[in-house]
């Protein structure tokens, strides 16, 4: 990992996947348990917050991935143009 954007990409992607998976798991849990059907607002709020947070983190990771790729491409381009070809 050469720059901080690559690190942030990896961390944000993992956090986003955890939040999104947790939101989906809470939907499945609330669907298959019939214990308290009156607290549906609570079980609706958990997936909404978790999935939106997961999508936010994954979107942020995509931005960091693009920045990382642009920095890498700029370094490669800059390295090639600095060389002087012998005659």
Steps between C-alpha positions, in 0.01 A plus 500: 500500500679802376280786615238587758214478251566130444486441876179702534349310206558167668380611843188677369411206277521255791300726732240554228464128440461436874228766536313385188520134604383591849203688357400208282547257790274714720233497227519122484494471880197725536320318221536154651440583868142547609567584867422873508313621198420835662855632490522499122613863492815403692566210264437724200738770625795264554523382136438850366788645699730202445447470125529875442818515708638204304422664168657825622823322599511304174446819299780664692724203429430531127607866513822404679564223245465747213732747677752222559491395135538860382799554730662178377437593136639849556817358659547257211444774246733740678774240523495429126504865390798587725734263319718643226553266207859474376563601140 
